[in-house]
Amino acid sequence: MSDSGPATPATRLQSTKFGDDLAPVTWPDEFPGTWEGCPREPLLQVLSRGIDRFGGQQVLLFDDGAAFTAHELREHAERFAGHLSTLLATGDRVVLALSNRAEYVIAFLAVLANRCVVVSVPPDIGTHDAQYAVDNAGCVLAVTEDSSDAVMRGLVGTVASLRTVIKVRDPEPSGFDHLLQGVTPLRLVDVQASLDDLVDIGYTSGTTGLPKALGGRHDETLRYMDVHLRRRRATTESMRMLMPLQLHYGDPLTYLFAAMCSGDSLVLMRKFSASRFWDVARASGATDILSIGAVPNLLLGRPEGPTDRDHKIRHATALAIPPDRHAELERRFGFPWSESYGSSESGPAISMPAHVAAEFVGSGALGIPLPDVEARLVDLDGHVVEGPGSGELELSGEIVFEGYLGNPAATAEVLHDGWLRTGDLMHRDARGVYYFEGRRKEVIRRSGINIAPAEVEAVLRRHPAVLDTAVVPVDDPVMGEEIKAYVELVPGATFDPARLSDFCAQRLTRQKIPRYIEHRVEPFPRTASQRIPKKELMVNGRHTTDAAWDRLGGQTHAR
């Protein structure tokens, strides 16, 4: 990466090779080019100009009524940065183990003001995972709260690099004020950063092996901001985005930074709750939603009522909208929902243009590559798929991922010849629109047939008794692998696995019907993105059938 200022807008890479009967879906000609939404300059310089212009407006709001302006956040960040300057050297790594509160943003900006690197972890992180991240990243300082303080303090003396732990206090946003007597603030605008500086490090939660470290430089954060601000030009109305996510997940923070530069605002819940979601939307005056994972299903799982449309929401963007419930989402809540696709490695990559979104409701369509992203499908033999077809999605173009930190072998598995292997299996139709089919590493191999868990999960979620489900492989001496489904039921529903099996049989080919179905009595564990971490459902490192109903045997196994 170079520090050469805004790049020339990229050539539009959207392909037009797909069929003659229907015109390919493309982005409007007026869609802004790369870096027309956000200048390609060091992050704190960009934010400082935005805060100077819009800083008096509330930019960060919480579901309990707390609200903060960008001026307030910057003032607290500059003071805390002054304190950190006595503890840190350029390039040091600082782990943030904080929940949704203003001090997360304050600490993040303060670390960057010292040209240091943020390592974000969930505040409820366990000792094993915390030790791995802190040791792997070489963190010298930890910022904690009640839920994470004991874990991080327990690592001092165990992890050689970790020297200092700072615990945030109440009241918000003054959680660091007890440290700041006589401190000289470090002004964000004066920081002489380089675009090549690392900004943050996150850890993947992949299906195999130890977590991999993803290092994001200024370009990565700026890229998220740029895509949002370019799409944002389609409306002149102010935007108040409600995100049911934690700040450490990443998307809320990059949106917040974009809002600081546009006069928009972000609404966060301290902790996601489907039962309170629409109350928060109404009270906050939110106009838009960005959701990930199981949120749409969880919202639909609530009893329908007359207040479902009593809000100001105009639009929702979601990753993994359940196709069979897409129309229900729009009918019930009264606004359009559209898909988007990206990953920690790729950043924003595929999205549904607004002018055609209504045509694809219920189809499972993700959209088309952004104008500065090129996409292709590669089959199991490594051949590029031309025209309509299926294969593993690979991405190129304005993709800023350079590799996993300190892990060249893992990097070589996903980067080759200028292309990023995503590990996601996709279908592309005759109009160039992409559809998610499953994860390559999650495919269940049953009697020589590849089965995507996502396809079975989508069917089970259509059953009115099912709140959510997780489909996994279990070892089988005859079939190689069999299909097991964990199901969490809506409140008051009765577990009837035979009916669930019949429901699947009416909608899936015989090979895809789960053999085992287990009633999940406790709510599924959730990641920060509301996905189900399937590893946590294992017993002694494997998925068992001891407590599952067996379609062939017709009974639930005893524990």
Salt bridges, closest charged atoms under 4 A:
GLU41 OE1 - ARG49 NH2 2.85
ASP52 OD1 - ARG74 NH1 3.04
ASP63 OD2 - ARG276 NH2 3.03
ASP64 OD2 - ARG270 NE 3.03
GLU103 OE1 - ARG101 NE 2.71
ASP146 OD1 - LYS167 NZ 2.68
ASP149 OD2 - ARG153 NE 2.75
ASP170 OD1 - ARG101 NH2 3.18
GLU172 OE1 - ARG270 NH2 2.71
ASP177 OD1 - HIS76 ND1 3.96
ASP177 OD1 - ARG79 NH1 3.29
ASP190 OD2 - ARG187 NE 2.89
ASP197 OD2 - ARG115 NE 2.86
ASP219 OD2 - ARG40 NH2 3.07
ASP226 OD2 - ARG230 NH1 2.97
GLU237 OE1 - ARG314 NH1 3.89
ASP264 OD2 - ARG232 NE 2.47
ASP279 OD1 - ARG282 NH2 2.70
ASP288 OD1 - ARG314 NH2 3.60
GLU304 OE2 - ARG331 NH1 3.07
ASP308 OD2 - ARG332 NE 2.69
ASP324 OD2 - ARG462 NE 3.42
GLU328 OE1 - ARG325 NE 3.20
GLU330 OE2 - HIS326 NE2 3.36
GLU359 OE1 - ARG431 NH1 2.89
ASP372 OD2 - ARG223 NH1 2.99
ASP372 OD2 - ARG230 NH1 3.27
ASP379 OD2 - HIS383 ND1 3.85
GLU386 OE1 - LYS17 NZ 4.00
GLU392 OE1 - ARG440 NE 3.12
GLU394 OE1 - ARG376 NH2 2.92
GLU394 OE2 - HIS416 NE2 3.08
GLU394 OE2 - ARG421 NE 3.84
GLU402 OE1 - ARG217 NE 3.28
ASP417 OD2 - HIS416 ND1 3.59
ASP424 OD1 - ARG439 NH1 2.82
GLU442 OE1 - LYS534 NZ 3.99
GLU455 OE1 - LYS512 NZ 2.94
GLU457 OE1 - ARG461 NH2 3.97
GLU457 OE2 - LYS534 NZ 2.78
ASP468 OD1 - ARG461 NE 2.69
ASP468 OD2 - ARG526 NH2 2.99
ASP476 OD1 - ARG515 NH1 3.44
GLU482 OE1 - ARG446 NE 3.02
ASP496 OD2 - ARG499 NE 3.13
GLU518 OE1 - LYS484 NZ 2.63
ASP550 OD1 - ARG515 NE 2.96
ASP550 OD2 - HIS557 NE2 3.63
